[in-house]
Amino acid sequence: MSSHGKPLTKNEFRNLLFENKESSDINFYEFIEQELKVLKVDRAKGTIDNYKKLLNTVKEWEPSLQFHEITLDFIEKFHAYEIEKLYDVYKENL
């Protein structure tokens, strides 16, 4: 099936994105790093730097991450981790 010259359907996009892989086997960090290379073309350097900083913070907290592990519970725990880190920085600067 050739998709050249026409928009992909949601299912076609998903199939190409996860081509020959189960979504649970896709490494989140590898995927995002590839996406950042694409985004560099039309995003401000500061935006890309902010994305990389956030990605490094998540990696520091969770060194290995698959897509299926990203749940609301995961996000809430990561948010608590970020707040704790900010509090630690605040205490150091008192």
Backbone atoms as SQL, in Angstrom:
CREATE TABLE atoms (id INTEGER PRIMARY KEY, chain TEXT, resi INTEGER, resn TEXT, atom TEXT, x REAL, y REAL, z REAL);
INSERT INTO atoms VALUES
  (1, 'A', 1, 'MET', 'N', 0.846, -1.170, 0.000),
  (2, 'A', 1, 'MET', 'CA', 0.000, 0.000, 0.000),
  (3, 'A', 1, 'MET', 'C', 0.896, 1.238, 0.000),
  (4, 'A', 2, 'SER', 'N', 0.715, 2.086, -0.978),
  (5, 'A', 2, 'SER', 'CA', 1.498, 3.313, -1.058),
  (6, 'A', 2, 'SER', 'C', 0.704, 4.460, -0.460),
  (7, 'A', 3, 'SER', 'N', 1.344, 5.203, 0.433),
  (8, 'A', 3, 'SER', 'CA', 0.690, 6.330, 1.090),
  (9, 'A', 3, 'SER', 'C', 1.192, 7.659, 0.562),
  (10, 'A', 4, 'HIS', 'N', 2.039, 7.632, -0.446),
  (11, 'A', 4, 'HIS', 'CA', 2.617, 8.869, -0.964),
  (12, 'A', 4, 'HIS', 'C', 1.518, 9.768, -1.526),
  (13, 'A', 5, 'GLY', 'N', 1.532, 11.027, -1.110),
  (14, 'A', 5, 'GLY', 'CA', 0.587, 11.996, -1.633),
  (15, 'A', 5, 'GLY', 'C', -0.760, 12.021, -0.950),
  (16, 'A', 6, 'LYS', 'N', -0.957, 11.183, 0.059),
  (17, 'A', 6, 'LYS', 'CA', -2.234, 11.217, 0.785),
  (18, 'A', 6, 'LYS', 'C', -1.970, 11.019, 2.275),
  (19, 'A', 7, 'PRO', 'N', -2.823, 11.583, 3.117),
  (20, 'A', 7, 'PRO', 'CA', -2.621, 11.434, 4.569),
  (21, 'A', 7, 'PRO', 'C', -2.780, 9.978, 5.006),
  (22, 'A', 8, 'LEU', 'N', -2.035, 9.630, 6.035),
  (23, 'A', 8, 'LEU', 'CA', -2.165, 8.295, 6.610),
  (24, 'A', 8, 'LEU', 'C', -3.384, 8.252, 7.524),
  (25, 'A', 9, 'THR', 'N', -4.036, 7.126, 7.558),
  (26, 'A', 9, 'THR', 'CA', -5.077, 6.935, 8.564),
  (27, 'A', 9, 'THR', 'C', -4.387, 6.690, 9.898),
  (28, 'A', 10, 'LYS', 'N', -5.146, 6.779, 10.968),
  (29, 'A', 10, 'LYS', 'CA', -4.577, 6.538, 12.292),
  (30, 'A', 10, 'LYS', 'C', -3.970, 5.132, 12.365),
  (31, 'A', 11, 'ASN', 'N', -4.657, 4.142, 11.828),
  (32, 'A', 11, 'ASN', 'CA', -4.145, 2.760, 11.866),
  (33, 'A', 11, 'ASN', 'C', -2.891, 2.595, 11.018),
  (34, 'A', 12, 'GLU', 'N', -2.850, 3.250, 9.843),
  (35, 'A', 12, 'GLU', 'CA', -1.657, 3.173, 9.003),
  (36, 'A', 12, 'GLU', 'C', -0.464, 3.797, 9.719),
  (37, 'A', 13, 'PHE', 'N', -0.688, 4.950, 10.349),
  (38, 'A', 13, 'PHE', 'CA', 0.379, 5.614, 11.096),
  (39, 'A', 13, 'PHE', 'C', 0.893, 4.716, 12.210),
  (40, 'A', 14, 'ARG', 'N', -0.038, 4.153, 12.983),
  (41, 'A', 14, 'ARG', 'CA', 0.344, 3.283, 14.103),
  (42, 'A', 14, 'ARG', 'C', 1.126, 2.068, 13.600),
  (43, 'A', 15, 'ASN', 'N', 0.679, 1.466, 12.516),
  (44, 'A', 15, 'ASN', 'CA', 1.378, 0.299, 11.967),
  (45, 'A', 15, 'ASN', 'C', 2.792, 0.646, 11.520),
  (46, 'A', 16, 'LEU', 'N', 2.956, 1.801, 10.879),
  (47, 'A', 16, 'LEU', 'CA', 4.290, 2.211, 10.456),
  (48, 'A', 16, 'LEU', 'C', 5.163, 2.574, 11.649),
  (49, 'A', 17, 'LEU', 'N', 4.577, 3.229, 12.642),
  (50, 'A', 17, 'LEU', 'CA', 5.334, 3.626, 13.829),
  (51, 'A', 17, 'LEU', 'C', 5.870, 2.410, 14.576),
  (52, 'A', 18, 'PHE', 'N', 5.022, 1.422, 14.740),
  (53, 'A', 18, 'PHE', 'CA', 5.394, 0.248, 15.515),
  (54, 'A', 18, 'PHE', 'C', 5.725, -0.941, 14.616),
  (55, 'A', 19, 'GLU', 'N', 6.157, -0.663, 13.408),
  (56, 'A', 19, 'GLU', 'CA', 6.437, -1.665, 12.408),
  (57, 'A', 19, 'GLU', 'C', 7.235, -2.842, 12.981),
  (58, 'A', 20, 'ASN', 'N', 6.622, -4.019, 12.922),
  (59, 'A', 20, 'ASN', 'CA', 7.254, -5.273, 13.358),
  (60, 'A', 20, 'ASN', 'C', 7.674, -5.279, 14.819),
  (61, 'A', 21, 'LYS', 'N', 7.064, -4.446, 15.632),
  (62, 'A', 21, 'LYS', 'CA', 7.384, -4.437, 17.055),
  (63, 'A', 21, 'LYS', 'C', 6.090, -4.406, 17.852),
  (64, 'A', 22, 'GLU', 'N', 6.131, -5.042, 18.961),
  (65, 'A', 22, 'GLU', 'CA', 5.033, -4.886, 19.909),
  (66, 'A', 22, 'GLU', 'C', 5.258, -3.573, 20.622),
  (67, 'A', 23, 'SER', 'N', 4.198, -2.823, 20.891),
  (68, 'A', 23, 'SER', 'CA', 4.367, -1.515, 21.523),
  (69, 'A', 23, 'SER', 'C', 5.048, -1.636, 22.885),
  (70, 'A', 24, 'SER', 'N', 4.889, -2.761, 23.551),
  (71, 'A', 24, 'SER', 'CA', 5.520, -2.923, 24.861),
  (72, 'A', 24, 'SER', 'C', 7.034, -3.094, 24.749),
  (73, 'A', 25, 'ASP', 'N', 7.524, -3.386, 23.545),
  (74, 'A', 25, 'ASP', 'CA', 8.955, -3.582, 23.353),
  (75, 'A', 25, 'ASP', 'C', 9.675, -2.324, 22.894),
  (76, 'A', 26, 'ILE', 'N', 8.947, -1.240, 22.702),
  (77, 'A', 26, 'ILE', 'CA', 9.559, -0.023, 22.186),
  (78, 'A', 26, 'ILE', 'C', 10.133, 0.796, 23.326),
  (79, 'A', 27, 'ASN', 'N', 11.415, 1.088, 23.231),
  (80, 'A', 27, 'ASN', 'CA', 12.090, 1.878, 24.244),
  (81, 'A', 27, 'ASN', 'C', 11.688, 3.341, 24.076),
  (82, 'A', 28, 'PHE', 'N', 11.107, 3.904, 25.111),
  (83, 'A', 28, 'PHE', 'CA', 10.624, 5.279, 25.077),
  (84, 'A', 28, 'PHE', 'C', 11.752, 6.259, 24.790),
  (85, 'A', 29, 'TYR', 'N', 12.894, 6.083, 25.439),
  (86, 'A', 29, 'TYR', 'CA', 14.002, 7.019, 25.283),
  (87, 'A', 29, 'TYR', 'C', 14.549, 7.020, 23.852),
  (88, 'A', 30, 'GLU', 'N', 14.708, 5.836, 23.266),
  (89, 'A', 30, 'GLU', 'CA', 15.192, 5.760, 21.889),
  (90, 'A', 30, 'GLU', 'C', 14.221, 6.455, 20.945),
  (91, 'A', 31, 'PHE', 'N', 12.935, 6.226, 21.159),
  (92, 'A', 31, 'PHE', 'CA', 11.922, 6.843, 20.311),
  (93, 'A', 31, 'PHE', 'C', 11.991, 8.368, 20.420),
  (94, 'A', 32, 'ILE', 'N', 12.041, 8.896, 21.646),
  (95, 'A', 32, 'ILE', 'CA', 12.058, 10.345, 21.850),
  (96, 'A', 32, 'ILE', 'C', 13.340, 10.958, 21.284),
  (97, 'A', 33, 'GLU', 'N', 14.474, 10.291, 21.460),
  (98, 'A', 33, 'GLU', 'CA', 15.726, 10.822, 20.916),
  (99, 'A', 33, 'GLU', 'C', 15.666, 10.918, 19.393),
  (100, 'A', 34, 'GLN', 'N', 15.037, 9.945, 18.739),
  (101, 'A', 34, 'GLN', 'CA', 14.857, 10.014, 17.290),
  (102, 'A', 34, 'GLN', 'C', 13.919, 11.167, 16.917),
  (103, 'A', 35, 'GLU', 'N', 12.870, 11.334, 17.685),
  (104, 'A', 35, 'GLU', 'CA', 11.922, 12.421, 17.434),
  (105, 'A', 35, 'GLU', 'C', 12.589, 13.785, 17.596),
  (106, 'A', 36, 'LEU', 'N', 13.473, 13.912, 18.580),
  (107, 'A', 36, 'LEU', 'CA', 14.168, 15.182, 18.798),
  (108, 'A', 36, 'LEU', 'C', 15.031, 15.551, 17.597),
  (109, 'A', 37, 'LYS', 'N', 15.610, 14.550, 16.954),
  (110, 'A', 37, 'LYS', 'CA', 16.406, 14.815, 15.748),
  (111, 'A', 37, 'LYS', 'C', 15.520, 15.412, 14.655),
  (112, 'A', 38, 'VAL', 'N', 14.303, 14.910, 14.542),
  (113, 'A', 38, 'VAL', 'CA', 13.362, 15.422, 13.546),
  (114, 'A', 38, 'VAL', 'C', 12.899, 16.823, 13.935),
  (115, 'A', 39, 'LEU', 'N', 12.597, 17.019, 15.210),
  (116, 'A', 39, 'LEU', 'CA', 12.079, 18.305, 15.676),
  (117, 'A', 39, 'LEU', 'C', 13.101, 19.429, 15.584),
  (118, 'A', 40, 'LYS', 'N', 14.391, 19.083, 15.635),
  (119, 'A', 40, 'LYS', 'CA', 15.451, 20.103, 15.566),
  (120, 'A', 40, 'LYS', 'C', 15.312, 20.992, 14.331),
  (121, 'A', 41, 'VAL', 'N', 14.736, 20.463, 13.283),
  (122, 'A', 41, 'VAL', 'CA', 14.624, 21.182, 12.020),
  (123, 'A', 41, 'VAL', 'C', 13.784, 22.449, 12.167),
  (124, 'A', 42, 'ASP', 'N', 12.687, 22.371, 12.913),
  (125, 'A', 42, 'ASP', 'CA', 11.798, 23.536, 12.962),
  (126, 'A', 42, 'ASP', 'C', 11.423, 23.994, 14.373),
  (127, 'A', 43, 'ARG', 'N', 12.177, 23.579, 15.369),
  (128, 'A', 43, 'ARG', 'CA', 11.926, 24.041, 16.731),
  (129, 'A', 43, 'ARG', 'C', 13.111, 24.885, 17.196),
  (130, 'A', 44, 'ALA', 'N', 12.834, 25.812, 18.087),
  (131, 'A', 44, 'ALA', 'CA', 13.888, 26.653, 18.644),
  (132, 'A', 44, 'ALA', 'C', 14.854, 25.805, 19.457),
  (133, 'A', 45, 'LYS', 'N', 16.107, 26.204, 19.479),
  (134, 'A', 45, 'LYS', 'CA', 17.132, 25.478, 20.234),
  (135, 'A', 45, 'LYS', 'C', 16.736, 25.368, 21.704),
  (136, 'A', 46, 'GLY', 'N', 16.176, 26.442, 22.267),
  (137, 'A', 46, 'GLY', 'CA', 15.745, 26.419, 23.669),
  (138, 'A', 46, 'GLY', 'C', 14.677, 25.374, 23.929),
  (139, 'A', 47, 'THR', 'N', 13.770, 25.190, 22.977),
  (140, 'A', 47, 'THR', 'CA', 12.721, 24.178, 23.109),
  (141, 'A', 47, 'THR', 'C', 13.329, 22.788, 23.136),
  (142, 'A', 48, 'ILE', 'N', 14.228, 22.525, 22.200),
  (143, 'A', 48, 'ILE', 'CA', 14.893, 21.218, 22.142),
  (144, 'A', 48, 'ILE', 'C', 15.695, 20.987, 23.418),
  (145, 'A', 49, 'ASP', 'N', 16.396, 22.013, 23.883),
  (146, 'A', 49, 'ASP', 'CA', 17.178, 21.890, 25.119),
  (147, 'A', 49, 'ASP', 'C', 16.278, 21.574, 26.308),
  (148, 'A', 50, 'ASN', 'N', 15.097, 22.191, 26.378),
  (149, 'A', 50, 'ASN', 'CA', 14.153, 21.899, 27.464),
  (150, 'A', 50, 'ASN', 'C', 13.665, 20.459, 27.402),
  (151, 'A', 51, 'TYR', 'N', 13.372, 19.975, 26.180),
  (152, 'A', 51, 'TYR', 'CA', 12.956, 18.580, 26.021),
  (153, 'A', 51, 'TYR', 'C', 14.059, 17.633, 26.493),
  (154, 'A', 52, 'LYS', 'N', 15.301, 17.941, 26.099),
  (155, 'A', 52, 'LYS', 'CA', 16.429, 17.086, 26.491),
  (156, 'A', 52, 'LYS', 'C', 16.629, 17.097, 28.006),
  (157, 'A', 53, 'LYS', 'N', 16.466, 18.271, 28.621),
  (158, 'A', 53, 'LYS', 'CA', 16.618, 18.362, 30.069),
  (159, 'A', 53, 'LYS', 'C', 15.559, 17.506, 30.780),
  (160, 'A', 54, 'LEU', 'N', 14.323, 17.599, 30.307),
  (161, 'A', 54, 'LEU', 'CA', 13.255, 16.782, 30.893),
  (162, 'A', 54, 'LEU', 'C', 13.536, 15.297, 30.668),
  (163, 'A', 55, 'LEU', 'N', 13.973, 14.946, 29.470),
  (164, 'A', 55, 'LEU', 'CA', 14.287, 13.551, 29.167),
  (165, 'A', 55, 'LEU', 'C', 15.398, 13.038, 30.077),
  (166, 'A', 56, 'ASN', 'N', 16.433, 13.841, 30.300),
  (167, 'A', 56, 'ASN', 'CA', 17.527, 13.434, 31.184),
  (168, 'A', 56, 'ASN', 'C', 17.056, 13.281, 32.626),
  (169, 'A', 57, 'THR', 'N', 16.119, 14.132, 33.053),
  (170, 'A', 57, 'THR', 'CA', 15.572, 14.012, 34.404),
  (171, 'A', 57, 'THR', 'C', 14.808, 12.699, 34.555),
  (172, 'A', 58, 'VAL', 'N', 14.012, 12.363, 33.545),
  (173, 'A', 58, 'VAL', 'CA', 13.267, 11.094, 33.596),
  (174, 'A', 58, 'VAL', 'C', 14.242, 9.928, 33.585),
  (175, 'A', 59, 'LYS', 'N', 15.293, 10.010, 32.766),
  (176, 'A', 59, 'LYS', 'CA', 16.293, 8.931, 32.714),
  (177, 'A', 59, 'LYS', 'C', 17.003, 8.758, 34.056),
  (178, 'A', 60, 'GLU', 'N', 17.261, 9.871, 34.722),
  (179, 'A', 60, 'GLU', 'CA', 17.911, 9.823, 36.036),
  (180, 'A', 60, 'GLU', 'C', 17.023, 9.074, 37.026),
  (181, 'A', 61, 'TRP', 'N', 15.740, 9.319, 36.923),
  (182, 'A', 61, 'TRP', 'CA', 14.781, 8.698, 37.843),
  (183, 'A', 61, 'TRP', 'C', 14.463, 7.258, 37.450),
  (184, 'A', 62, 'GLU', 'N', 14.336, 7.022, 36.144),
  (185, 'A', 62, 'GLU', 'CA', 13.986, 5.687, 35.631),
  (186, 'A', 62, 'GLU', 'C', 14.879, 5.400, 34.420),
  (187, 'A', 63, 'PRO', 'N', 16.027, 4.743, 34.652),
  (188, 'A', 63, 'PRO', 'CA', 17.022, 4.559, 33.592),
  (189, 'A', 63, 'PRO', 'C', 16.535, 3.796, 32.351),
  (190, 'A', 64, 'SER', 'N', 15.563, 2.933, 32.505),
  (191, 'A', 64, 'SER', 'CA', 15.027, 2.169, 31.379),
  (192, 'A', 64, 'SER', 'C', 13.514, 2.347, 31.373),
  (193, 'A', 65, 'LEU', 'N', 12.948, 2.654, 30.200),
  (194, 'A', 65, 'LEU', 'CA', 11.511, 2.924, 30.155),
  (195, 'A', 65, 'LEU', 'C', 10.925, 2.468, 28.826),
  (196, 'A', 66, 'GLN', 'N', 9.933, 1.613, 28.914),
  (197, 'A', 66, 'GLN', 'CA', 9.184, 1.154, 27.742),
  (198, 'A', 66, 'GLN', 'C', 7.844, 1.892, 27.710),
  (199, 'A', 67, 'PHE', 'N', 7.264, 2.023, 26.530),
  (200, 'A', 67, 'PHE', 'CA', 6.001, 2.748, 26.403),
  (201, 'A', 67, 'PHE', 'C', 4.910, 2.209, 27.327),
  (202, 'A', 68, 'HIS', 'N', 4.825, 0.895, 27.452),
  (203, 'A', 68, 'HIS', 'CA', 3.738, 0.330, 28.254),
  (204, 'A', 68, 'HIS', 'C', 3.879, 0.651, 29.747),
  (205, 'A', 69, 'GLU', 'N', 5.049, 1.117, 30.165),
  (206, 'A', 69, 'GLU', 'CA', 5.263, 1.460, 31.573),
  (207, 'A', 69, 'GLU', 'C', 4.779, 2.871, 31.918),
  (208, 'A', 70, 'ILE', 'N', 4.457, 3.653, 30.913),
  (209, 'A', 70, 'ILE', 'CA', 4.019, 5.028, 31.149),
  (210, 'A', 70, 'ILE', 'C', 2.526, 5.018, 31.435),
  (211, 'A', 71, 'THR', 'N', 2.221, 5.124, 32.713),
  (212, 'A', 71, 'THR', 'CA', 0.840, 5.112, 33.185),
  (213, 'A', 71, 'THR', 'C', 0.597, 6.379, 34.004),
  (214, 'A', 72, 'LEU', 'N', -0.636, 6.605, 34.379),
  (215, 'A', 72, 'LEU', 'CA', -0.936, 7.751, 35.229),
  (216, 'A', 72, 'LEU', 'C', -0.174, 7.642, 36.547),
  (217, 'A', 73, 'ASP', 'N', -0.086, 6.452, 37.096),
  (218, 'A', 73, 'ASP', 'CA', 0.659, 6.238, 38.333),
  (219, 'A', 73, 'ASP', 'C', 2.127, 6.613, 38.146),
  (220, 'A', 74, 'PHE', 'N', 2.723, 6.212, 37.022),
  (221, 'A', 74, 'PHE', 'CA', 4.110, 6.555, 36.712),
  (222, 'A', 74, 'PHE', 'C', 4.276, 8.073, 36.658),
  (223, 'A', 75, 'ILE', 'N', 3.374, 8.751, 35.967),
  (224, 'A', 75, 'ILE', 'CA', 3.450, 10.207, 35.811),
  (225, 'A', 75, 'ILE', 'C', 3.315, 10.904, 37.165),
  (226, 'A', 76, 'GLU', 'N', 2.413, 10.432, 37.994),
  (227, 'A', 76, 'GLU', 'CA', 2.239, 11.036, 39.322),
  (228, 'A', 76, 'GLU', 'C', 3.494, 10.851, 40.179),
  (229, 'A', 77, 'LYS', 'N', 4.088, 9.669, 40.120),
  (230, 'A', 77, 'LYS', 'CA', 5.319, 9.423, 40.883),
  (231, 'A', 77, 'LYS', 'C', 6.472, 10.276, 40.365),
  (232, 'A', 78, 'PHE', 'N', 6.555, 10.422, 39.048),
  (233, 'A', 78, 'PHE', 'CA', 7.605, 11.259, 38.483),
  (234, 'A', 78, 'PHE', 'C', 7.408, 12.720, 38.887),
  (235, 'A', 79, 'HIS', 'N', 6.174, 13.174, 38.884),
  (236, 'A', 79, 'HIS', 'CA', 5.877, 14.543, 39.293),
  (237, 'A', 79, 'HIS', 'C', 6.314, 14.779, 40.746),
  (238, 'A', 80, 'ALA', 'N', 6.026, 13.821, 41.611),
  (239, 'A', 80, 'ALA', 'CA', 6.450, 13.927, 43.016),
  (240, 'A', 80, 'ALA', 'C', 7.976, 13.982, 43.102),
  (241, 'A', 81, 'TYR', 'N', 8.651, 13.196, 42.276),
  (242, 'A', 81, 'TYR', 'CA', 10.116, 13.205, 42.229),
  (243, 'A', 81, 'TYR', 'C', 10.635, 14.580, 41.818),
  (244, 'A', 82, 'GLU', 'N', 10.019, 15.178, 40.808),
  (245, 'A', 82, 'GLU', 'CA', 10.433, 16.510, 40.353),
  (246, 'A', 82, 'GLU', 'C', 10.266, 17.552, 41.457),
  (247, 'A', 83, 'ILE', 'N', 9.143, 17.495, 42.151),
  (248, 'A', 83, 'ILE', 'CA', 8.886, 18.443, 43.241),
  (249, 'A', 83, 'ILE', 'C', 9.928, 18.265, 44.342),
  (250, 'A', 84, 'GLU', 'N', 10.246, 17.025, 44.667),
  (251, 'A', 84, 'GLU', 'CA', 11.256, 16.742, 45.687),
  (252, 'A', 84, 'GLU', 'C', 12.617, 17.303, 45.265),
  (253, 'A', 85, 'LYS', 'N', 12.980, 17.125, 43.994),
  (254, 'A', 85, 'LYS', 'CA', 14.253, 17.667, 43.485),
  (255, 'A', 85, 'LYS', 'C', 14.275, 19.189, 43.602),
  (256, 'A', 86, 'LEU', 'N', 13.182, 19.840, 43.239),
  (257, 'A', 86, 'LEU', 'CA', 13.102, 21.298, 43.338),
  (258, 'A', 86, 'LEU', 'C', 13.219, 21.756, 44.781),
  (259, 'A', 87, 'TYR', 'N', 12.585, 21.016, 45.688),
  (260, 'A', 87, 'TYR', 'CA', 12.650, 21.350, 47.108),
  (261, 'A', 87, 'TYR', 'C', 14.087, 21.226, 47.614),
  (262, 'A', 88, 'ASP', 'N', 14.789, 20.189, 47.180),
  (263, 'A', 88, 'ASP', 'CA', 16.185, 19.997, 47.577),
  (264, 'A', 88, 'ASP', 'C', 17.055, 21.159, 47.088),
  (265, 'A', 89, 'VAL', 'N', 16.835, 21.599, 45.852),
  (266, 'A', 89, 'VAL', 'CA', 17.587, 22.735, 45.307),
  (267, 'A', 89, 'VAL', 'C', 17.261, 23.989, 46.096),
  (268, 'A', 90, 'TYR', 'N', 16.002, 24.180, 46.430),
  (269, 'A', 90, 'TYR', 'CA', 15.578, 25.347, 47.212),
  (270, 'A', 90, 'TYR', 'C', 16.273, 25.354, 48.582),
  (271, 'A', 91, 'LYS', 'N', 16.318, 24.196, 49.266),
  (272, 'A', 91, 'LYS', 'CA', 16.960, 24.094, 50.571),
  (273, 'A', 91, 'LYS', 'C', 18.451, 24.416, 50.490),
  (274, 'A', 92, 'GLU', 'N', 19.096, 23.973, 49.411),
  (275, 'A', 92, 'GLU', 'CA', 20.533, 24.224, 49.232),
  (276, 'A', 92, 'GLU', 'C', 20.822, 25.706, 49.057),
  (277, 'A', 93, 'ASN', 'N', 19.870, 26.440, 48.516),
  (278, 'A', 93, 'ASN', 'CA', 20.090, 27.861, 48.234),
  (279, 'A', 93, 'ASN', 'C', 19.619, 28.778, 49.341),
  (280, 'A', 94, 'LEU', 'N', 19.186, 28.234, 50.462),
  (281, 'A', 94, 'LEU', 'CA', 18.759, 29.084, 51.598),
  (282, 'A', 94, 'LEU', 'C', 19.937, 29.661, 52.324);
